[in-house]
Each structure stands twice: as structure tokens, then as C-alpha cells.
Amino acid sequence: MKGVVPLAKAHEHDVFGSKAVGLGDATRGGLPVPPGVALSGPIVDAVASGEPKAIKKVAKSVRTLPGPFAVRSSAVGEDGADASFAGQHVTLLNVPSADDLTDAVREIWWSANSDSAITYRQRTDLFVRPSVGVVVQTLLDPEVAGVMFTQNPINGADERVIEAAWGLGEAVVAGRVIPDNYRVARSGEVLGRTPGLKKFAIRRAPGGGTVDEPLSKEVAEQECLTDADLAGLNAMASRCEEVYGEGRDIEWAIADGRLYLLQCRPVTRAG
């Protein structure tokens, strides 16, 4: 049974899932990805069923990773151009330690086998029993995070569209704040900037999980990104297109002044 590998060694989509392989491609391509490991579908099944050897192996695999952890599903067929499974599979942020991973992996396995996830699979012609891989990474404590499209997802224009908010990017991904919006040409010229209204930031909670931190009106309306940040994101978009191809949907974060790639998938086609 293939079990646990560093992200850089995650190659097989049918074993580790698209998210893990995508992050593996990014790591091999020199993109700045937080350290992590990929758990194969079979070992996730074994952990979900309570096999002691599998549980011990998974815990051991992350002992050298700086915690706390972000634990995300990497099911086969997830994050494709035809089906993203956005919102169907649980993501667990700020899992405190290796000892807490078993419950986290089980929760993700169950989310991929939920009624809503199975219905989504039926609707996208992917109705087979899901092979649920899992990605475990060091969870950043970002100043700013968000999403970026390497091409305008609304009109197809050849420009970067960037959305940003304070704290963890889940506030943007889940649509819980009005993020700052930027449009940047491939040349780096800033074509447009519209400040949002970020009334709170999602932060790591001391005992695990996350907390909404209220922000002052001044900070809520303040732009998150500088011109230097936008230049860095534009460069990341170009590098992602070199590694993956055109039309990418990227999740990113800036922590301790450094830009990181959290996820890169094809823009999902409307169907």
C-alpha cells in the first residue's frame, strides 16, 4: 500500500489526488509551497477504518513538519477543469499536532463520502466510490491572503484578477468579506484597484481551529496589497502558467513578508 510521501514526490493522480499532485508539481517547479506531505487514498481509508499501523504511520510522517497544520482533501477528480468540488470536502485549519491528525483525516474522509459530495459526483458524471487522498501542510499565519486568476474569469481578458483580505484566505474563498480587487496586466501595470470592506480577519485560534478577529473601520477599508506585492503575484502567475498551463485559479498567502502558493487549479468550466 502506497502511504505517505513528501509533496515533491506526489506524482500519481489516481493514488494521491489532483491537489496533492498539483502541489507536487509546484514544489518540483520551484514555486514557494509550505512544507507538507501527501497521504494516498488507501492509507486514508485505513486511517478512517481505525487501523493502528496506518494511524501510526501518518502521525510519524509529520513529526518533523512545523505545526500547526492545514489538512485538506485531495480526492481523485477534485480540482479539475470540469469539477472543482469547491465547498463539498472539508478543509481543517490549525490542527494543533500530529496526535490530532487521525480525527482530522477521518472527518475529511467522511466529507468526501457525504450525501452532498455524492450528489455532486453524480451531477458531474464522476459517480464512482471516491478515492480520498489528503494533503497535510504547515499552516501559515499570513498577514494577507486571497485568490488570483491568471486570466479574467468573467470576460476572458488577458489580465490577472486578484482578490485579497487580511489574515487567512478562507475569508475570501468562502465569500465572507468583500475583498480588495485588483487587475494587473501581464506587463505588471496595475489596471484597476478597488478597496473592499474586510470587517474581520480569520486568524489561528490558540487551542486549534480559527477565530474571527474584528477589525477597525480604518483597517477594514485599507488596501491589503502594495505595488510590490502585486508585482510578486504577477510573477507567480507567470510561473504557474509555465508549470501548469494557462487559465489558473490560484490561492496564495503572504506570511512574514514572503509570498506562498497554497493551491493552483484550472479555472472550472461552467456547466
Rosetta silent file (secondary structure, phi, psi, omega in degrees, C-alpha in Angstrom):
SEQUENCE: MKGVVPLAKAHEHDVFGSKAVGLGDATRGGLPVPPGVALSGPIVDAVASGEPKAIKKVAKSVRTLPGPFAVRSSAVGEDGADASFAGQHVTLLNVPSADDLTDAVREIWWSANSDSAITYRQRTDLFVRPSVGVVVQTLLDPEVAGVMFTQNPINGADERVIEAAWGLGEAVVAGRVIPDNYRVARSGEVLGRTPGLKKFAIRRAPGGGTVDEPLSKEVAEQECLTDADLAGLNAMASRCEEVYGEGRDIEWAIADGRLYLLQCRPVTRAG
SCORE:     score description
SCORE:     0.000 S_00000001
   1 L     0.000  121.289  173.877    0.000    0.000    0.000 S_00000001
   2 L   -68.927  135.352 -172.367    1.406    3.359   -1.031 S_00000001
   3 L  -116.646  -88.493 -171.543    1.172    5.543    2.010 S_00000001
   4 E  -127.550  131.940  177.657    2.739    8.890    2.739 S_00000001
   5 E  -135.430  154.000  169.451    5.234   10.886    0.652 S_00000001
   6 E   -59.602  152.110 -177.516    6.631   14.429    0.756 S_00000001
   7 H   -53.858  -36.367 -178.096    4.701   16.671   -1.632 S_00000001
   8 H   -63.184  -17.536 -179.002    7.660   16.766   -4.017 S_00000001
   9 H  -106.543   10.061  177.333    7.246   13.002   -4.544 S_00000001
  10 L   -86.403  107.563 -175.581    3.481   13.039   -5.171 S_00000001
  11 L  -116.212  -37.736 -169.354    3.163   12.102   -8.868 S_00000001
  12 L   -90.004  115.744  179.195    0.198    9.743   -9.378 S_00000001
  13 H   -60.228  -38.780 -175.235   -3.228   11.402   -9.645 S_00000001
  14 H   -76.935   -7.006  178.378   -5.036    8.095   -9.105 S_00000001
  15 H  -106.106  -48.409 -172.681   -3.136    7.487   -5.854 S_00000001
  16 H  -105.696  -11.918 -179.997   -2.690   10.905   -4.230 S_00000001
  17 L    87.020  161.625 -172.040   -5.363   13.014   -5.972 S_00000001
  18 H   -67.883  -38.039 -178.198   -5.118   16.161   -8.059 S_00000001
  19 H   -63.709  -45.548 -179.504   -4.499   18.657   -5.266 S_00000001
  20 H   -63.914  -43.781 -179.733   -1.501   16.743   -3.927 S_00000001
  21 H   -66.722  -38.371  177.215   -0.020   16.176   -7.385 S_00000001
  22 H   -61.318  -42.897  177.196   -0.588   19.832   -8.262 S_00000001
  23 H   -69.025  -32.735  173.885    1.293   20.944   -5.160 S_00000001
  24 H   -62.970  -44.047  176.769    3.966   18.382   -6.010 S_00000001
  25 H   -59.453  -41.845  179.753    4.304   19.923   -9.472 S_00000001
  26 H   -63.003  -44.142  179.601    4.609   23.362   -7.858 S_00000001
  27 H   -62.584  -45.737  178.859    7.300   22.161   -5.464 S_00000001
  28 H   -65.979  -26.218  179.601    9.236   20.487   -8.273 S_00000001
  29 L   -86.760    4.208  175.993    8.828   23.678  -10.324 S_00000001
  30 L    82.977   10.732  177.226   10.470   25.787   -7.639 S_00000001
  31 L   -77.145  151.213 -175.126    7.325   27.609   -6.528 S_00000001
  32 L   -80.180   95.639 -177.409    7.149   28.625   -2.834 S_00000001
  33 L  -110.829  132.921  175.031    4.865   25.989   -1.278 S_00000001
  34 L   -57.294  144.738 -177.325    4.548   25.457    2.504 S_00000001
  35 L   -62.706  146.741 -179.456    6.111   22.133    3.533 S_00000001
  36 E  -173.216 -179.247  179.560    3.838   19.139    3.644 S_00000001
  37 E  -132.398  157.819  176.480    3.066   15.518    2.862 S_00000001
  38 E  -111.528  130.830  176.096    0.560   13.675    0.672 S_00000001
  39 E  -103.269  129.952 -179.417   -1.491   10.778    2.032 S_00000001
  40 L   -72.944  160.826  175.700   -2.687    8.239   -0.517 S_00000001
  41 H   -54.118  -47.718 -179.350   -6.289    7.131   -0.835 S_00000001
  42 H   -60.416  -38.138 -178.257   -5.574    3.649    0.576 S_00000001
  43 H   -75.526  -30.386  174.700   -3.873    4.952    3.721 S_00000001
  44 H   -65.210  -42.086  175.071   -6.669    7.474    4.287 S_00000001
  45 H   -57.288  -43.222 -177.656   -9.148    4.579    4.028 S_00000001
  46 H   -66.417  -40.878  177.274   -7.062    2.659    6.553 S_00000001
  47 H   -64.666  -42.367 -179.280   -6.933    5.604    8.983 S_00000001
  48 H   -62.386  -30.875 -179.679  -10.692    6.142    8.606 S_00000001
  49 L   -90.323    0.477  173.358  -11.304    2.489    9.489 S_00000001
  50 L    86.660   21.544  179.968   -9.060    2.710   12.559 S_00000001
  51 L   -70.994  120.174 -175.129   -6.075    0.585   11.505 S_00000001
  52 H   -58.929  -40.498 -178.766   -3.362    1.197   14.147 S_00000001
  53 H   -62.713  -41.670  179.886   -0.397    0.789   11.734 S_00000001
  54 H   -66.223  -42.865  179.939   -1.811    3.374    9.326 S_00000001
  55 H   -61.105  -43.585 -179.991   -2.581    5.814   12.140 S_00000001
  56 H   -65.926  -39.577 -179.052    0.946    5.476   13.500 S_00000001
  57 H   -64.319  -43.194  179.919    2.493    5.889   10.043 S_00000001
  58 H   -65.067  -45.393  179.511    0.588    9.099    9.339 S_00000001
  59 H   -60.902  -41.549 -179.444    1.456   10.605   12.726 S_00000001
  60 H   -65.068  -34.173 -174.433    5.128    9.726   12.251 S_00000001
  61 H   -65.842  -22.840 -176.943    5.215   11.298    8.773 S_00000001
  62 L  -108.734    5.207 -177.362    4.504   14.797   10.100 S_00000001
  63 L   -59.541  -32.163 -177.525    6.615   14.766   13.256 S_00000001
  64 L   -90.021   -5.433  178.613    9.345   16.784   11.507 S_00000001
  65 L   -81.664  136.801  173.158    6.913   19.299    9.952 S_00000001
  66 L   -64.506  130.992  177.040    6.454   22.587   11.794 S_00000001
  67 L   -96.928  177.176   -4.179    2.939   22.738   13.178 S_00000001
  68 L   -72.172 -177.831 -169.783    0.117   23.565   13.381 S_00000001
  69 E  -121.222  151.790  164.226   -1.312   22.026   10.217 S_00000001
  70 E  -103.295  129.245 -176.787   -3.743   22.655    7.407 S_00000001
  71 E  -121.592  119.006 -172.545   -5.430   19.385    6.414 S_00000001
  72 E  -130.576  150.204  176.007   -7.218   19.314    3.047 S_00000001
  73 E   -71.027  150.904  173.287   -8.875   16.713    0.855 S_00000001
  74 E  -141.623   60.305 -176.929   -7.154   15.604   -2.352 S_00000001
  75 E   -71.658  149.219  174.968   -9.752   13.290   -3.828 S_00000001
  76 L   -61.763  129.517 -178.296   -9.286   11.796   -7.283 S_00000001
  77 L    93.356  -11.139  179.466  -11.171   14.043   -9.732 S_00000001
  78 L   -77.914  150.172  176.613  -11.082   17.044   -7.387 S_00000001
  79 L    62.820   32.357  174.515   -9.798   20.429   -8.635 S_00000001
  80 L   -93.797  176.016 -179.474  -10.239   19.562  -12.298 S_00000001
  81 L   -71.130  -24.392 -177.816  -11.425   21.825  -15.097 S_00000001
  82 L   -97.990  -19.589 -177.754  -14.861   20.144  -15.112 S_00000001
  83 L  -154.956  117.491 -178.312  -15.379   19.717  -11.354 S_00000001
  84 L   -94.270  -23.217 -173.666  -13.664   21.578   -8.526 S_00000001
  85 L    62.301   20.292  179.538  -15.676   20.111   -5.592 S_00000001
  86 L   -57.075  127.660  178.943  -15.408   23.554   -4.008 S_00000001
  87 L    83.192   -8.609 -177.920  -17.324   23.507   -0.717 S_00000001
  88 L   -86.727  -37.594 -175.909  -18.000   19.753   -0.893 S_00000001
  89 L  -107.859  138.032 -175.998  -14.964   18.455    1.005 S_00000001
  90 L   -67.573  141.407  166.099  -13.944   19.691    4.430 S_00000001
  91 E  -115.910  131.520 -179.645  -10.747   21.691    4.981 S_00000001
  92 E  -113.837  120.546 -178.209   -9.456   21.753    8.544 S_00000001
  93 E  -106.455  144.893  177.252   -7.215   24.634    9.571 S_00000001
  94 E    64.025   47.351  169.425   -4.997   24.862   12.648 S_00000001
  95 E   -74.725  117.670 -164.260   -4.907   21.183   13.554 S_00000001
  96 L   -63.776  -39.987 -171.535   -2.564   21.523   16.551 S_00000001
  97 L  -153.226  173.098  177.848   -0.335   18.439   16.382 S_00000001
  98 H   -59.600  -31.334 -179.012    0.401   15.050   14.842 S_00000001
  99 H   -68.836  -17.955 -179.299   -1.689   13.440   17.567 S_00000001
 100 H   -94.792   -0.684 -173.553   -4.759   15.288   16.278 S_00000001
 101 H   -70.180  -34.350 -176.789   -4.378   14.133   12.673 S_00000001
 102 H   -56.695  -49.928  179.970   -6.382   10.909   12.947 S_00000001
 103 H   -63.713  -36.983 -179.940   -9.627   12.721   13.731 S_00000001
 104 H   -65.681  -44.868  179.926   -8.899   15.317   11.027 S_00000001
 105 H   -63.799  -41.716  178.279   -8.274   12.679    8.348 S_00000001
 106 H   -61.895  -40.943 -178.747  -11.433   10.814    9.332 S_00000001
 107 H   -64.093  -39.251  178.571  -13.500   13.999    9.109 S_00000001
 108 H   -68.262  -41.525  177.824  -12.220   14.696    5.600 S_00000001
 109 H   -57.727  -45.026 -178.885  -12.878   11.085    4.530 S_00000001
 110 H   -66.595  -35.968  179.946  -16.469   11.366    5.755 S_00000001
 111 H   -64.412  -35.669  179.776  -16.977   14.709    3.994 S_00000001
 112 H   -73.704  -17.090  178.646  -15.953   13.135    0.676 S_00000001
 113 L  -108.135   14.730 -179.463  -18.475   10.347    1.265 S_00000001
 114 L   -74.424  165.157  178.826  -21.314   12.648    2.360 S_00000001
 115 H   -59.330  -42.021 -176.972  -24.667   12.797    0.581 S_00000001
 116 H   -67.083  -39.269  179.431  -23.883   16.238   -0.875 S_00000001
 117 H   -67.685  -38.790  178.751  -20.492   15.143   -2.237 S_00000001
 118 H   -66.951  -39.783  176.815  -22.007   12.002   -3.792 S_00000001
 119 H   -62.053  -41.352  178.190  -24.782   14.076   -5.380 S_00000001
 120 H   -61.806  -42.009  178.694  -22.159   16.441   -6.805 S_00000001
 121 H   -61.623  -42.496  178.518  -20.282   13.469   -8.263 S_00000001
 122 H   -59.819  -43.154 -176.624  -23.461   12.206   -9.906 S_00000001
 123 H   -66.890  -28.064 -178.573  -24.119   15.643  -11.417 S_00000001
 124 L  -104.080   17.541  177.215  -20.589   15.810  -12.875 S_00000001
 125 L    58.967   35.873  178.274  -20.560   12.213  -14.167 S_00000001
 126 L  -119.480   29.762 -173.175  -17.926   11.152  -11.640 S_00000001
 127 L   -79.235   86.047  167.360  -20.044    8.706   -9.694 S_00000001
 128 L  -133.104  161.417  177.497  -17.555    6.172   -8.537 S_00000001
 129 L   -61.682  124.215 -172.797  -16.591    5.480   -4.953 S_00000001
 130 L   -68.743  137.422  167.031  -14.174    8.334   -4.191 S_00000001
 131 L   -93.424  114.234 -169.210  -10.508    7.660   -3.557 S_00000001
 132 E  -105.258   98.779  168.771   -9.776   10.294   -0.944 S_00000001
 133 E   -81.205  167.652 -179.968   -6.197   11.445   -0.648 S_00000001
 134 E  -139.300  141.649  173.492   -5.271   14.086    1.920 S_00000001
 135 E  -108.182  130.324  174.937   -2.686   16.879    1.986 S_00000001
 136 E  -117.868  121.277  179.915   -1.145   17.885    5.326 S_00000001
 137 E  -132.255  157.198  170.049    0.865   21.116    5.326 S_00000001
 138 E   -60.494  129.752  179.183    2.299   23.560    7.804 S_00000001
 139 L   -85.159  122.653  177.427   -0.362   26.225    8.353 S_00000001
 140 L   -73.291  164.058  172.887    0.928   29.732    7.740 S_00000001
 141 L  -118.734   75.109 -167.072   -0.049   32.720    9.873 S_00000001
 142 L   -77.159  148.520  169.581   -0.458   35.201    6.998 S_00000001
 143 L   -72.839  -40.232 -175.748   -0.724   38.947    7.119 S_00000001
 144 E  -142.255  147.942  175.860   -2.683   38.851    3.841 S_00000001
 145 E  -156.511  167.684  178.759   -4.127   36.087    1.655 S_00000001
 146 E   172.001 -152.952 -177.899   -6.541   35.555   -1.172 S_00000001
 147 E  -128.275  159.174  177.547   -7.111   34.241   -4.675 S_00000001
 148 E  -147.393  134.520  172.131   -5.800   35.120   -8.121 S_00000001
 149 E  -105.461  132.083 -178.549   -6.944   34.219  -11.630 S_00000001
 150 L   -75.077  -16.919  170.113   -4.243   34.323  -14.277 S_00000001
 151 L  -134.048  150.140 -177.398   -6.900   35.388  -16.812 S_00000001
 152 L   -60.273  118.431 -175.464  -10.051   37.371  -16.119 S_00000001
 153 L   -74.471  -13.179 -178.184  -12.682   34.708  -15.241 S_00000001
 154 L   -87.795  -49.612 -174.316  -15.587   36.966  -16.217 S_00000001
 155 L  -119.461    1.651  177.323  -14.665   38.171  -19.696 S_00000001
 156 L    77.278    6.076 -178.954  -11.536   36.155  -20.534 S_00000001
 157 L   -60.032  147.349 -177.893   -9.331   39.268  -20.744 S_00000001
 158 L   -82.378   73.490 -179.705   -5.595   38.579  -20.615 S_00000001
 159 E  -150.942  155.307  176.366   -5.054   40.119  -17.192 S_00000001
 160 E   -82.343  137.494  172.798   -4.593   38.951  -13.612 S_00000001
 161 E  -117.547  121.137 -172.396   -7.569   39.356  -11.294 S_00000001
 162 E  -122.225  133.698  173.821   -6.563   39.356   -7.628 S_00000001
 163 E  -122.454  136.654 -171.707   -8.745   39.374   -4.505 S_00000001
 164 E  -142.609  149.579  174.888   -7.184   39.917   -1.082 S_00000001
 165 E  -150.133  164.976  178.324   -8.104   40.236    2.592 S_00000001
 166 E   -71.305  147.285  174.234   -6.342   40.333    5.945 S_00000001
 167 E    80.369 -154.643 -178.511   -5.489   37.041    7.675 S_00000001
 168 L   -67.545  147.089 -173.337   -6.206   33.554    6.361 S_00000001
 169 L   -72.052   -8.657 -179.447   -7.577   33.316    2.827 S_00000001
 170 H   -60.790  -26.052  177.409  -10.703   31.383    3.827 S_00000001
 171 H   -62.312  -35.139  178.549  -12.449   34.736    4.347 S_00000001
 172 H   -80.269  -48.618 -176.174  -12.071   35.360    0.593 S_00000001
 173 H   -59.268  -39.522 -177.764  -12.609   31.782   -0.597 S_00000001
 174 L   -87.226   -0.295  178.190  -15.830   31.419    1.419 S_00000001
 175 L    68.369   32.493 -175.724  -17.111   34.858    0.384 S_00000001
 176 L   -91.856  -11.578  174.681  -17.323   36.097    3.961 S_00000001
 177 L  -132.725  165.181  170.156  -15.804   39.525    3.319 S_00000001
 178 E   -91.312  105.404 -172.971  -15.760   41.997    0.452 S_00000001
 179 L   -78.741  161.393  166.640  -12.119   41.634   -0.607 S_00000001
 180 E   -63.293  144.535 -179.830   -9.877   44.196   -2.236 S_00000001
 181 E  -124.915  133.108 -179.390   -9.921   43.672   -6.007 S_00000001
 182 E  -132.144  145.704  171.426   -7.012   44.312   -8.370 S_00000001
 183 E  -122.173  127.131 -174.552   -6.496   43.935  -12.100 S_00000001
 184 E  -130.111  129.571  176.427   -2.909   43.623  -13.308 S_00000001
 185 E   -72.598  158.292  176.138   -1.614   43.371  -16.870 S_00000001
 186 L   -56.051  -31.209  179.618    0.979   40.745  -17.783 S_00000001
 187 L   -69.086  -14.513 -177.646    3.415   43.631  -18.162 S_00000001
 188 L   102.875   -9.851  178.853    2.901   44.426  -14.474 S_00000001
 189 L   -65.623  132.076  177.402    0.876   47.594  -14.998 S_00000001
 190 E   -81.692  113.959 -174.169   -1.881   47.923  -12.396 S_00000001
 191 E   -88.209  -24.301 -178.974   -5.073   48.360  -14.428 S_00000001
 192 E  -168.887  147.870  177.454   -7.513   48.765  -11.545 S_00000001
 193 E  -146.708  126.015 -178.485   -7.750   48.645   -7.762 S_00000001
 194 E  -128.583  108.415  178.418  -10.949   48.645   -5.720 S_00000001
 195 L   -62.033  144.253  178.869  -10.668   48.558   -1.918 S_00000001
 196 L   -98.971 -157.253  176.593  -13.050   46.159   -0.223 S_00000001
 197 E  -136.296   97.259 -176.277  -14.594   46.022    3.227 S_00000001
 198 L  -104.301   88.465 -172.286  -12.847   43.439    5.408 S_00000001
 199 L   -72.490  -17.651  178.786  -14.649   43.745    8.735 S_00000001
 200 E  -149.095  163.737  172.665  -12.743   40.842   10.266 S_00000001
 201 E  -121.374  139.538  174.332   -9.733   38.632    9.670 S_00000001
 202 E   -84.595  123.613 -178.247   -9.697   34.870   10.162 S_00000001
 203 E  -123.267  162.807  173.008   -6.786   34.001   12.456 S_00000001
 204 E   -68.315  133.826  176.360   -5.406   30.853   14.072 S_00000001
 205 L   -88.410  148.143 -175.257   -7.027   30.225   17.464 S_00000001
 206 L   -56.023  -38.724 -176.146   -4.725   29.330   20.387 S_00000001
 207 L   -98.325   12.035 -175.363   -6.196   25.860   21.001 S_00000001
 208 L   112.396  157.640 -176.805   -6.777   24.877   17.376 S_00000001
 209 L    75.090 -164.429 -176.191   -9.243   25.927   14.723 S_00000001
 210 E  -130.494  165.115  178.837   -9.793   29.543   13.765 S_00000001
 211 E  -138.595  146.742  174.825  -11.344   32.690   15.137 S_00000001
 212 E   -86.487  118.841  179.989  -12.815   35.805   13.506 S_00000001
 213 E  -100.439  113.093 -179.982  -10.834   38.844   14.663 S_00000001
 214 E   -61.607  145.021 -179.904  -12.839   42.106   14.307 S_00000001
 215 L  -118.603  149.663  176.922  -11.007   44.928   12.535 S_00000001
 216 L   -66.218  159.402  179.527  -11.353   48.658   12.914 S_00000001
 217 H   -57.767  -39.398 -179.020  -13.142   50.601   10.168 S_00000001
 218 H   -62.629  -46.298 -179.458   -9.832   52.136    9.121 S_00000001
 219 H   -70.181  -37.716 -178.720   -8.126   48.755    8.723 S_00000001
 220 H   -59.679  -34.316 -177.577  -11.241   47.198    7.135 S_00000001
 221 H   -96.017   -6.434 -178.860  -11.141   49.775    4.336 S_00000001
 222 L   -75.862  139.146  176.929   -7.346   49.878    3.978 S_00000001
 223 L   -65.414  140.388 -177.666   -5.845   48.178    0.910 S_00000001
 224 L   -81.836  -30.816 -167.345   -4.059   44.911    1.729 S_00000001
 225 L  -115.023  139.982  174.356   -1.519   44.868   -1.089 S_00000001
 226 L   -91.553  170.605  175.392    1.300   47.169   -2.143 S_00000001
 227 H   -60.283  -35.535  178.085    2.583   47.610   -5.693 S_00000001
 228 H   -65.768  -39.842  176.858    5.500   45.342   -4.738 S_00000001
 229 H   -61.875  -43.051 -179.396    3.055   42.653   -3.579 S_00000001
 230 H   -64.283  -37.294  177.115    1.158   42.925   -6.881 S_00000001
 231 H   -64.287  -40.089  177.874    4.405   42.588   -8.816 S_00000001
 232 H   -65.010  -40.502  178.236    5.224   39.432   -6.857 S_00000001
 233 H   -66.989  -38.738  177.144    1.788   37.967   -7.539 S_00000001
 234 H   -61.976  -41.425  177.641    2.088   38.769  -11.246 S_00000001
 235 H   -65.394  -38.965  177.538    5.425   36.945  -11.332 S_00000001
 236 H   -63.831  -40.624  178.918    3.866   33.975   -9.505 S_00000001
 237 H   -60.041  -43.318  179.438    1.028   33.893  -12.056 S_00000001
 238 H   -62.844  -43.243 -179.473    3.549   33.742  -14.909 S_00000001
 239 H   -67.091  -38.632  177.608    5.486   30.950  -13.226 S_00000001
 240 H   -62.307  -39.228  178.724    2.285   28.981  -12.515 S_00000001
 241 H   -67.936  -32.722  175.430    1.341   29.194  -16.192 S_00000001
 242 H   -65.192  -39.812 -175.989    4.808   27.917  -17.125 S_00000001
 243 H   -80.047  -42.484 -170.140    4.406   24.944  -14.786 S_00000001
 244 H  -108.353  -26.200 -170.940    0.685   24.159  -15.252 S_00000001
 245 L   110.928  175.719 -174.767   -0.553   25.934  -18.393 S_00000001
 246 L   -77.607  165.542  174.720   -2.865   28.891  -18.928 S_00000001
 247 L    70.185   63.590 -175.761   -6.101   29.712  -17.117 S_00000001
 248 E  -111.689  146.090  175.745   -5.226   29.073  -13.462 S_00000001
 249 E  -110.575  111.918 -168.848   -7.159   29.660  -10.240 S_00000001
 250 E  -115.379  136.965  166.460   -4.581   30.285   -7.509 S_00000001
 251 E  -106.947  137.153 -172.998   -4.789   30.541   -3.727 S_00000001
 252 E  -143.070  166.042  176.218   -1.888   32.425   -2.148 S_00000001
 253 E  -152.799  151.424  173.322   -0.752   33.969    1.139 S_00000001
 254 E  -115.283  116.267 -179.596    1.873   36.408    2.359 S_00000001
 255 E  -129.130  133.066 -177.201    3.418   35.408    5.688 S_00000001
 256 L    51.737   37.076  176.584    6.424   37.067    7.315 S_00000001
 257 L    77.675    4.730 -177.732    6.749   39.172    4.186 S_00000001
 258 E  -114.060  138.070  179.310    7.076   36.143    1.861 S_00000001
 259 E   -85.583  132.086  179.654    4.619   35.113   -0.852 S_00000001
 260 E  -123.838  147.782  170.632    3.465   31.470   -0.841 S_00000001
 261 E   -94.325  125.188  178.977    1.439   29.350   -3.246 S_00000001
 262 E  -102.040  -30.704 -178.496   -1.278   27.372   -1.441 S_00000001
 263 E  -164.716  146.427  176.518   -3.156   25.904   -4.395 S_00000001
 264 E  -145.488  115.792 -177.955   -3.232   26.108   -8.175 S_00000001
 265 E  -134.547  162.306  174.553   -6.000   24.517  -10.209 S_00000001
 266 E   -66.597  148.767  174.186   -7.560   25.046  -13.624 S_00000001
 267 L   -63.506  126.426 -177.115  -10.409   27.518  -13.785 S_00000001
 268 L   -69.472  129.349  177.759  -13.561   25.391  -13.551 S_00000001
 269 L   -75.111  137.667  176.725  -15.646   25.488  -16.713 S_00000001
 270 L   -67.813  138.491 -179.019  -19.285   26.416  -16.234 S_00000001
 271 L  -140.049    0.000    0.000  -21.554   23.513  -16.997 S_00000001
